[in-house]
């Protein structure tokens, strides 16, 4: 990367980090609430599934559910620029399209990944979660974070108001995590749920996390591949809309 390009990218990343720091509420809530949720939920799962399986279920359910709710961080970063009518000014600057997209995406990606590391670290330190295959787990976390980033960016492009964004990630997050078998195992849900579950990215995230904890390399590879494919499709659509048609989007 040329030095000038790296300098421009660093300025944009720093700018977006400062925007997050000025309104830390959404980020802090997405970090703290999962820890409260997993602490309260774990005894229920342990009672029904045993200590090891129950702890894993609590971790998977919490991580998938609250990371989907964190779509608001990605979508909000884009929607704020659109509503503030600053996106076209960014496009008119010396920033290249790739620099613009990476500069917006990098801070959100770090937050998403940090949230998941925090949940896993908390469970490992205080709840007895065993992580015998950390590299498999890391692969799933990175893939899932890419998917979340793509979904969140696409939401930020498509919705027209902060209220619509809030409804989308609240309803969509709970729906995708529930249909994916994150909160309740698919075996305990109606048969039709298992049939439609693979259509939810939450299903592949939950499947990949369980496979990583058990050491199932093939299932991890399949889950990561599916998640990255979803991320690629969502990211490509969002990028075309943002870079190629941002003026129309801002006016919506």
C-alpha positions, -999 to +999 in steps of 0.1 A: +000+000+000+015+034-010+024+057+019-002+083+009-030+058+007-020+043+041-021+078+056-055+086+042-069+053+055-054+059+089-071+093+091-105+078+082-102+050+106-092+074+134-122+096+125-146+067+127-131+055+160-137+090+174-173+089+163-178+057+182-160+071+212-183+101+213-214+078+215-201+048+235-235+037+246-243+012+218-208-004+220-208-007+258-243-022+259-232-048+233-202-057+255-219-058+289-253-073+282-239-106+268-220-112+301-251-106+322-272-127+298-248-157+298-244-156+336-282-157+341-289-182+313-262-208+320-278-224+351-309-232+330-289-249+303-267-268+328-298-282+345-312-295+313-280-306+294-253-311+320-223-289+329-202-291+297-230-292+271-250-266+290-221-242+292-214-245+255-250-240+247-251-208+268-220-195+251-232-203+216-267-188+222-254-157+238-227-150+212-248-155+182-278-136+196-259-106+208-235-104+179-265-102+156-279-074+177-245-057+172-255-052+136-266-018+148-230-007+151-222-015+115-254-003+100-255+029+122-220+040+110-233+039+074-267+053+080-254+082+101-233+093+071-263+090+048-287+110+070-260+136+077-254+140+040-217+136+045-212+105+024-210+124-009-184+147+006-163+118+016-166+104-020-155+138-033-123+138-012-090+122-022-101+089-007-105+061-031-136+039-029-117+009-014-101+032+012-135+047+021-151+013+026-122-002+046-120+029+068-157+026+077-156-012+081-124-016+101-135-001+135-168-020+134-151-052+126-128-048+156-158-041+178-176-072+166-146-094+171-139-079+205-174-086+217-170-123+208-136-126+224-150-110+255-178-136+257-154-165+251-128-152+276-155-146+303-169-181+298-134-197+299-123-178+330-154-178+351-178-205+337-155-234+330-158-233+292-131-255+276-115-244+244-093-273+233-091-261+196-085-223+197-075-220+161-107-236+149-127-213+171-107-183+158-115-192+123-153-193+131-151-160+149-134-142+121-158-157+095-188-148+116-175-112+121-171-108+084-207-120+079-220-096+105-200-067+089-216-075+055-251-078+069-248-047+090-234-026+061-262-038+038-288-029+064-272+006+067-275+010+029-311-002+025-330+013+054-341+049+054-342+059+091-327+050+125-361+037+136-362+013+106-326+002+114-335-005+150-365-026+140-344-045+114-317-055+138-340-062+167-365-083+149-340-098+124-314-105+150-338-125+173-354-142+143-321-153+127-306-165+160-338-184+170-343-201+136-306-210+137-309-230+168-287-207+189-309-201+219-328-235+217-313-266+202-330-275+169-339-309+182-362-293+207-379-271+181-407-280+157-395-301+127-402-273+102-376-250+120-349-275+113-359-275+076-355-237+072-326-232+097-298-235+071-312-203+054-302-184+085-266-172+089-271-178+126-275-215+120-240-217+104-225-195+131-239-218+159-230-249+140-194-236+134-190-226+171-202-260+183-179-278+158-149-256+168-155-265+205-157-302+197-128-302+172-149-311+141-127-296+114-149-306+084-180-289+100-159-258+108-147-256+072-182-259+058-196-234+082-168-209+076-171-212+039-209-206+040-205-176+063-178-160+041-200-165+011-228-147+028-204-119+038-191-116+002-226-113-013-238-088+012-206-068+011-206-067-027-242-055-029-236-029-003-204-017-019-220-012-053-248+008-037-225+029-016-198+036-041-218+037-073-251+052-062-245+070-029-260+103-041-294+086-047-292+067-014-286+099+006-316+115-009-339+086+000 
